[in-house]
Every structure is written in structure tokens, then in C-alpha cells.
Amino acid sequence: MTLQDEEENQVQAIMFNADITHFEDLFDPFHTYLVSVALVKESSYLYGNPLNKFTWTIDRSTIVEPIEKVTPPEDPLPPPTRLIITAFDTFEYQPKESEFDVLAIVINGGPSTYAANRRRIQEFIIMDKQKKTTKFTLWEDYIDLYVNKLLKQLNEYPVILARKIGRSSSGSSNKFNGLSNKFSTTIYFNPPYPQAVELKSWAKTIEPMLNAYKIKSTSSTGSVMVVPFEDEIIAISNIQAQPQGQVFFVEAELCLPNENQQFCVLACSDCKQLFTRSFSRRTIYCTNCQRSTHLIPRCQFEVTVRDNSGFATAIISDKPAEKMLCLSSEEIYDIYHVKKQILPLADVQKQLSGKIFKIQMKKLFTKYHDTVQKLSILSYMNKENEIHQESPPSMMDVAKGSKRKIERLGLEGKEDQETKDNASYYKRGLEIRTPPLKK
């Protein structure tokens, strides 16, 4: 944990084993204490820069007094102002294994899901005062520790100070895919720093814009998508420069490149896993959701997107695709696979011809970075206000998880361990009164 005095000098303090539970009901973040006769020794970190030349060890022989109970009475210290945070526009340049602190507004959150390695994750979108957005992912026990409190405040757009977070892991690739918690991460909600108070006040002034952003950054399944806070139109020739998972807008023409393509595929009725080589609706055992489910039709096909800079092929599916064809997935399946007829596409091509659309697209993730990048159309709007999109549903309720019993208080990622220190140390009478502690 970090202790700070009235001059905002900071020192690292450590507790071990039973001393952690001994003090766990005493320390609170941003409260003032009088701390005396702690064990003090020189800092000896092999890696990183220590906060101070000395490190404190707090044990049962240390006197810790809440300022309200000090005799004679003393005033608590004012809120801290010393805050070193990492700017949003530098995230992609941070070393992959580095840890840093971030101050941000939480705008949106998705439901708890599972990553490819079957670990539980929950994703949120955070933003700074420059309206730069990124994804922040919490893993496993950190969901139980912070998400319930975060979801209760989500509609009020809380400001968080996330300490010791890092870039999301993306295998061997160095591409930036958002932020995630690390082993020693701690999150404070609406902390009393002036910088946080200012950010919170600013968020209230743009609340209508935040409300609109929450809607457009929520997908049809309830998951969150990182989209520009203010729509930025990019040229089709610049699409390949966009990072994987990025959502962006283009203004372009739309057309069907191949009228003989398959306009409907079958998918699992539960997890929506596609079975592109199956054409018969039946009950199957889905290995993805690991139970028996039905195959249902899903409208999906390719379109060409073209502007003055070039063209690209993209996939359009579900409601936007159905509205483009003016047919439901059930009707398309019946015409194409049951009646074995050709879809009536002449009117579709006529409706698209000669019109410019504002198109919201996403660059899909690929397993291998040398694979041809795939694009998906999330929505499209006629520039003459002919809208072809739906408002996403509200966020799904977070799945209930088991609560983790907190076995440590105020440690910055140090595991509980028995420590026998043979180095020389000495005792001093010391006072410090403002510890932003981790709990």
C-alpha cells in the first residue's frame, strides 16, 4: 500500500501474513491516520523504481490511530493532488508487460462472458477528457471484486482511478487491443483527487452525448464495441490501417457483387455458432455450447462497399441484412433451400443504385495476422435519412459469480508469504497521515 504525508511525499508500506487480517478493518483509502514506530529499512527493489528510499513494514507493534481518535485532536489532511497517470494516446506505445495508472470515465459495460481460454471476462468502455475511448477488460476474481459496484453506478458515468493496469495480451502481436487488469490492479471509484472531480464535472456537462454513445457502442447481443465518440469518416483505402476490432464509419455506395451467392446460413439457436456447410434444419449437439440445440436460419451475405478511394468486400448479417433484402431469414431459407428458387434481387439492386450511405463497419479479429482481413457491416444509413438500423438492447444483467474472500488489504500485488528479513533495520518514531490504501 502507498502512504502519503501532508507534503505529498509517498512511501511504500507492506504487511505480511496475520498482520493483514489484523489491520483489514482499520485502513480505508484516502483517510487520515497517525502511524508511529513502523519498521523502516532501505528499499531494495531489483526491478522498477521505488517510491521512496525507505520501505515501511507495518506489524502489530506499529501504532495506527485514525485521526478522529488522536489526542489531542488534529484535523484530517486535505484531499491528495499528486497523481501520475498515463495518457490515452500513449497506450499503444507502452511496453506489453508494463503497469501504469489511468484516470477515466466509464461509459458502457457488457455482460460477463468467456474468453477463448474459457476464463471469465467482462468488458467496459472508458474515455478521457479528449474523448478518446478504449476497452477495459476485467478477468475472473476482479469481476467479483469490482463489477457489481461498477454496474450500480454505470448510469451515472463514474470516474475510476485504475492503478497498475496494462495492455491486454494479444499473443505475440504488438498491436494494441485495449487495457486489462493485472495481478496487482486496484480500482477506486470517484476518488477525491481534483483531477477526478474535474473529470466528473465535465462528464455531467456532456451527459446527452454519453447516453447516445452508450447506445451506439452496444451490439445487438449486448456486448460492447469501441467506436469513435464522435463519428469520423474514413476513406475505404484507409480501412486496412484500422486495428482489429475497431469500429468506424465510411460514406460509400453499396451493391451486391454476386447475386448467386448464398444469402442464408444455419446457426446454433443458442450460441449463434455458424454451420456454413449444413443446409438442413435439425437438432444437433453443439460442441461450442455443449448441449443439444436447433439449427436456425441466419441472413448473411457479401456486399461491395465503394467510394472514390477504392472498394472493399464486407459481410452484412441479421437485421440490417434482412432489411436490405426486404425478407426475413425464415423467408430467405424457405425460398432458397426449400423451394430451390432464386431470390428476387432486382428491386434490391435498384434501391441501392446511385445512393451514398453512411456505413458503420467493424474490422473483424483474425487468428493469424497475415490472414486477409474481414470486414462486417453493423448498420447503414441512407444520406437522405433513409435509416436501416436498430437501437441495440440494453445491457444484459451481469452473471452472478462467487465472491472472493479478500485475504489481503492494501498490498500492491504481493502474495501472502512468511518473510524472514535478516537485513539490518531500525525503529523510528514516524508520523504519516494520508494513506491511499488498497483494500
N, C-alpha and C positions, 0 to 999 in steps of 0.2 A: 504494500500500500504506500501511497505518497502522502507525506506530511508537509505542510506549508505554514510559515510563520507570518507575522504582520508585515514584513518586508517582501513577502512572496518568495523567500528562499525555500527551496524544496530539498527533501531528504527522503531516501528510501527506507521504509521500516518493514521488518519481517517478523512474523510469528510462526512458531512450529508446533505441531502435534496438539497436545491438550490445551496449550495456550490459545489456540484458535477458538475452540469452543468456550473457553473461559471468558473471552472478550467479545464474543459474537453478538450479544445483546446490548453491548455498550456503545460501540462505534457506529456513527451514522455519517454518510457523506455530507460534506460542507457544513459540519457543525464544529463549534469551538471547544477545545479541550486543553487542560493544563497537564502536560506529560513531563514527569520527572524521573530521574535515576534510571533511564534506559541504558542498556549495554551498547557501547559505541566502539566501533572499530573501523579501520580504514577499508574503503571499498576495494574489492579485488576481483572485478569482473574480467573474465578472459575475453568476452566479446561485448561490443556495444559501449556506449558512453554512460557512466553512472551519473545520477542526478547531482551527487554531492561527493566530496572527498571522503565522507564518512557514511557508514550504514548503521542504522539503529536496529537492535533486536529488542522487541517488547515481550517480556515474560511476566510471570505472576509477581515478581518483585518490583515491577515497574508501577509507579503511581500514576493512574489515569483518572483525572477528575473532570466531569462535564462542567463547563464554565458557569452554569446556573447554580452549581453546588460549591463553588470555590468560596472560601472565607479568607479575607474579606471579599465581598462581591466584586466582580470585574465584568466589563462589557464584552460581548462577543465581538470577534473581528468582523470587518465588513466583507461582503462577497468577494471572492478572488477575481482577479483580472488577468493573471498570467495564463495564457493559453496559446499553445503552439499547435496549429492544425495544418493539414495538407490540403492544398487547393485541388478542386475537381479536375482542372485542366492539366494536372500533373500525374494523375493516377496511372495512365498508361506508361509513364516513364519510370515508375517506381520499380525497384528490383522485385522479382517474383516472390522472394521469401521475406521481404521487409515488412515491418509492422509500423503503423502510423495512426494518428488520431484524426477524426473527421467530425465536423460540425455540420448538421444538415437538417432540412425539413423532411419528414416522412409524408409522402403524398398518397401512396397507394400500397396495398398489400394483397397477395394472393393466398389461396388455400394451401394447407400443408400437403406436400406431395413426396414422391420418392425419386431420388436421382438414379442414374443407370447402375450405380453400385448398391442399390436398394437401401441407401441411407436416407433418413427423413430430412427434408429441407423445406423451408418456407421463404418466399421471395418478397421483397419490398422495393419500392422505388423511392429514392431520396433525391433531394435537389438543394443547390446552394442559392445564394442571392443573385448570382449571374444567370440563373435559370438553366443551369446545366444539370442534367439528370443522369442517374446511373442506377444499376440494380444492386441491391444489398441482400445477400443470402445468409440466413441463419441455419445452422445444422444441428440436428439431434437434440442434445440436452439444452442448448441455447434457445430452442423453441419453447421448451417448458419454462425456462427461466425468464424470458422476456416477452413472448408473443402475446399472452393474454393481456398484459398491461398495455402493450402497444396497440392492440386492436381496440381496446376500450377508448383510447384517445385518438384513434385514427381520423375520425371525422373532424377533429379539432386541429389537425395537422401539427402534431407535436414536433418540437425541436429535440434532436438527440445529439449527445456527445458520445461517439463511439470510440473508445480507446483501444489501441493495439489491434486494429483490424488490418486486413491485407487484401491483395488482389485475389480474385477467385482463381483456383487452379484450373488450368486448361491443358494438362498433359505437357508435352514437350513444346507446344506452341507458346510464343511470347505475346500473342495477341491479347488485348485487354477485353475481358468478358464480365466486368463488374467487380464488386467487392464481396467479401465474406468474413465471418468471424474466424478468429484464431483461438488457440487453446487458452490464451490469457485475456481474451476480449472482455471488456466491461462497458455497459451502455447506461448512460444517465439520461433521464427524461427531463426536458425543460430545466437544465442546470442554471444556477444563478449568475453565471458569467455575463457581463454586459454584452458581449458579442452574441450570446444566445438570446438574451432579452430583445436585442435589436432585430435579430432574425425572426423571432416570433412576432414582433410587432409588424414587421414588413409582410409576413405571411398573411396576417389579418387583412391587410390592405388589398391583397390580390386574391382573396378567397374565391370570388366567382371564377377566376381563371383556374384556380386549383381544382374546383369542382368539375369544370369542363375537362381538365386534363385527366382526372381520375376516370372519367367515362371512356375517353378515347384510348387510355392506356390499359384498359381491361379487355381481354379477349372474350370470345363467345363461350369459352369453357371456364371463365373466371380467373384464369391466370393473368399475371401482369406482363406488360410489354413495355420496353423502354422506347418511347417515341420522343421526338423533339418537343419541347414545351411549347414553342411557337413554330408553326409549320414552316419548314424550309424546303423549297422546291429544288430538287437536284436534277441534273441532266442524266439521261439514260447512259450516256458514255461514262459517267462517274459512278455507276452502280457498283462495279467490281471493287471500287476503293472503299466501299462501306464495310464495316466489320460484320462478322457473322452474328445473327440475331438482331441486327439493327433494323428498326422500322423507320421508313422515310416516305416522302411524297414525291411523285413525278406528275407532270402535266403532259399528257400524251394521247394519241389515238389508240383505240383498241380494235382488234379484229381476230377472227378465228382463222388460224393458219391451216387447219386441216379439218374439213367437215366430216371426214371418215374416221376420225379418232373416237376412242371410247369415252363417252360422256358420263359414265356412271361406273363406280366400283363398289364392291361389297366390303363392309367393315363390321367389326365386333360391336354389338349393341351396347356394351359396357365401356370398354376402354378405347373404342374407335380405331383400334389397330386395323390397317388396311390389308385385305387379302386380294391383291390385284389379279391373281391367276384363277380365282374362283368366280363362277358365274351363276351358281345355283344357290338360292336362298335355303338355308337349312340350319339345324342346330349343330354346333361344333364345340369342341373343347379348346378354349383359347389359352395358349401357353403363356400369354402375356398377363392376363388377369387370373389365370389358373382356376378356371371354372367353366362350366358349360354355358354357352351364350348363343344368341341368334345372330346370323349374318343379315345386315340391313343395308339397303342401297344408300350410297352417298354420291351426290352430284360433284364431279370433279373433272376438269379438262384443262387443256392448254390454250392460252391466248397470246397474241403478239402485241407488245407494247412498243409504240414508235413515236419518237419526237425528231426534231431537226438534227440532233446529235447522233442518232443511231436507233437501234431496236434491240429488244430482248424478248425472250420467251419466259412466261410465268405461268404458274398454276393458280387457278381460281376454283374455290370449292364452297360447299354448303350454301347458305342463304344467298350470298352475293352471286354465286354461280347459277342458282335456281332462278333468281330474278333476271339475270341476263338472258336465260333461255325461255323465261316465262313458263316454266314447267317445274313441278316438284320432283324430288328424287324418285318417288314411287312411280310417277308418270313416265319418267325417263327410263326407268328399269323395265316397265311394262312394254313401252314402245320398242326399246332396243333389244331386250333379252327375251321377252315373252312373245311378242308379236313379230319380232325379227324385221322391223321396219326402220326406215331412215328417219331421223329426227327432222322436223320442219325448221330449217335454219335460214331460209331466205329472208324472212322478216327480221331475224336477229341481226344478220349482216347489214340489212338496210337501216335498222335502228342505230347501229354503231358507226356506220359510214359517215365520214365528214365531221365528226364531233370530237371535241377535245374534252378529256376527263381529268379530274384531279384524282389520282390513284394513290391509295395508301398501300405500300408494299413492305415486305419483310424478306431479308436475306437469310435463308434457312441455314441451320448448322449442318455441316457435313463431317463425316467420321474422319476423312483424310483431307488434309489441306490442299492437296494437289488435285482434288476432285473438282469437276465443273460445278460452279456454284449454282444452287437452285433458288428461285425467287417465288414468293407467294403473294397473291393479291388479297389484302384483308378487307378492303372496301373501295368503292369508286363512286365518284360524283360527277354528273354532267356539269360543265362550267355554266350551263344555263339553268342551274339549280334543279336538275332532274336527279334526285338523290336515290342512290341504290345502296343503302347500308342500314344496319340496325344498331340500336343502342345496346351495348353489352349488358349482361345481367349484373346485379350487384354481387359483391364478393361472397364466395361460399363461406360458410361457417368453418372456422378452424377446427380441425380434428382434435379431439381431446387426447392429450398424451399423459404419460405417467410423470409425476412430479419428481424432480431430482432433489434429494436432500442435500442442502448446502453444507459441506463439511469444512469449508474454509471461509474466512472473512478477510477481505481487503488484501488478498495476495494477488500479485500480478503473474499468475500462471505458474506459481511454484507448487510442486506436488508436496503433499504431506510427507514428511520424512523425519527420521531421527537424525539430528545433526550434532556431531561432537566436534567442537571447534578448538583445536589446540593452539590456534594463533593467540598471541597476547592481546588483551583488551583491558580497558579501564572504564571505571564508572565516573560519570559526571552528573551534577545537578543540571538538568536541561528543561527548558520550557518551550513548548510549541503549541499553537492554538488553533490552527485551521487545517484539519486533515481531510482532503477529498478522498475518502477511503472507498475501497471496492467491497461491495457486500454481495 
